[in-house]
Amino acid sequence: MPENFKELLKQDFSDLEASVKSWRKLAKALEEAQVRHRHKVTGPLHASEWQGTDSHYAFMQMEASETQLGTAQSDVTSIATVLDTAHTKMKEAQEDLRRCVRTTELDGYTVDDQGNVTDSRPGPTGDTDDDAQEEHNLRVAKLESYKNDTRTSGCMCWASTRRPATGGPWCPRGIRTRPATLPCKFPAPPTT
């Protein structure tokens, strides 16, 4: 299961969403400051045809300030984009995990707070007929399928962009090294 199964299942991402909004607001304010500086300071001075040694150095400083505002705006926008992408992926992973748990529970299985899937229905006894045995085998197969789904659902969000420190099979969805027998739904990223 995902390493942080319970946390992901119940996590409230509103703080992350608020952070994205704040970073976007800062980016807009920096862009507006750059435009205001250009229109109210640098622009009028250029229009007045200010010349001389002082003007040359002053314009260099003003243009450097405008460039710094533009760079800051670009950096802040990048931060907002990264946070927004993380927020989106985490919400999708959470929804995927919740959907998996709902489906598992609707089919009569139990999912505990660690993501372990169990079937509390009794198995067949020694004198059961073939239909009961086949039904039990089907339940066992479904149980294994649900265990696999619960293990892989939702794990994309926490560490999807880095390789496992311990080595082993790479899974872009995995929080840690995935077992070689556990299929991954996503292709490995290109190696550089």
N, C-alpha and C positions, 0 to 999 in steps of 0.2 A: 504494500500500500504506500501511498505517498508518505513521506517521512513526517509531515505535519498534517496528517489527515484531519484531525479534529479542528485544528486551527483554520485550515482552509475551508472546511465545511461551514464554519460559523463566522468567519472573518467579515468584519464590516469595513468596506473599502472607501467609506465616505471621506475620511481624512486624506487619502491619496487623491481622490477626485477634487477635493477642495485645494489641495496643493497644486494640482495641475492648473486650476483656474487662477490661483494666485500668480503662478509663474507666467501664465499667458497675459495676465493683467500687467505685470511688470514689463514684459516684452513690449506691449502696446504703449506703455508710458515712456519707455526708452525711445521707441520709434517717434513718438510725438515730440519728445524733447529734442531729438536730432533735427526734426523738421522745423520746430520752432526756432532753434538756434540758427539754422540756415536762413530762415525767412526774416527773422527779427534782428539778427546780429551780423552774420557774415554777408548775407545778401545786400542789406542796405549799405554796408561799408564798401562793397564792390561797386554798387550803383553810384556811390558818391565819388568814385574814381580816386579814392585815397591812395596816395603814392608816397614813395620814399622808403628809406631803410627800415624805419619802424613799422611801416605798413607791411612790408615783406615778411618780417618776423612775426608780426601779429597775425597775419593771414595763415602762416604756417601753423601757428599754435591753435588758431580757431579750427582749421581744417583737421588738425590732429584730434582735437576734442570731438568734432563731429564723427571722425572715423572711430574713435573709442566708443562713442555712443552707439554707432552702428554695429561694432563688434560685440559690445555687451548685449545689444538687442538680439543679435544672431545667436550668441551663446545661450541666452535665457530662453529663446525660442527652442533651441535644441534640447535643453533640459526639460522644458514642458512637453516636447514631443516624446522624449524617452519615458518620462513619467506617465504620459497618457498611454503609450504603448504597453508599458508594464501594467497599468491599471486595466486596460482592455484584456490583456492576456490572462491576468489573474482572475478577473470576473468570468471570462470564458471558461477557465479551468474550474472555477468554483461551480459554475452552472453545469458543466460536464460531470463533475463529481456528484453534485446533488441529483442530477438526472439518473446517474448510475445507481445511486443508493435508493432512490424512489422505485426504479424498475426492479431492483433486487428485492426490496421489501414487498412490493406489490405481488411478486411471484411467490411469496411465502417464506423467504429467507430472512435472516436477521443480520443486521450490520451493526457492530458495536462501535464505541468511540475511537477505537484504533483502526477501524476499517476492516476488521476481520469478519468474514462472511460465514455463517453457520446455518445448518438446517436442523431444526429441532424436531422435525417429524420423524416418527420411528421408521426404521428400516424393516425390510421383510424378514420374517422368521424362516426357519429351515423348511417348513412345510407349505410355503406359499406357492401359488401357481406362477406360470411363466409370465403372465401379464403383469402381476405385481412386481416380479423381479425386473422386468423390462422398464416399468415405471420408475422403480428405484434407481436403476442404472441411468435413466434419463435425468432424474433429479441430481444424481451425483455429477453427471456431465455438466448440467446447468450450474451446479454449485461451483465447479472448477472454473467455468466460464465467468461467473459473477465475481469470483475471487480475482481472476485475471483483470476483469474490467475495473474493479475497485482499486487494484494495485496501480493500474496505468491511468485511470481517470484523474484529471486535475493536477497531475504532477508537473505540468508544463510551466507553471508560474514561477516557482521559487528559484530554480537554477538552470533554466533552459538554455542559457547562452554560454555555459562554460563546461569544459570537459571534466569528468570526475577525477579527483585528485589521486584516487587509487588505481587508475588505469582500468583496462577492461573494455568491454563492448560499449560503444558510444550510443547514447540514446538522447536525442535532443529534447525529449519530453521528461527525461529522468532526473530526479533529484540526486540520485547517487548512481553508481554503476548498476545497470540493469542486468539481471541474469541473462545469459546467452539464450536461454529457452523462451524468454519473454519477448514477444514480437513488439516492435515499435511501429506506430502508425505513420511516423514522419521520417523522411529521408535524412541521413546524416548531412551536416553542413559541409561545404567544400573545404578541403584542407589546403592550407597555404604553405 
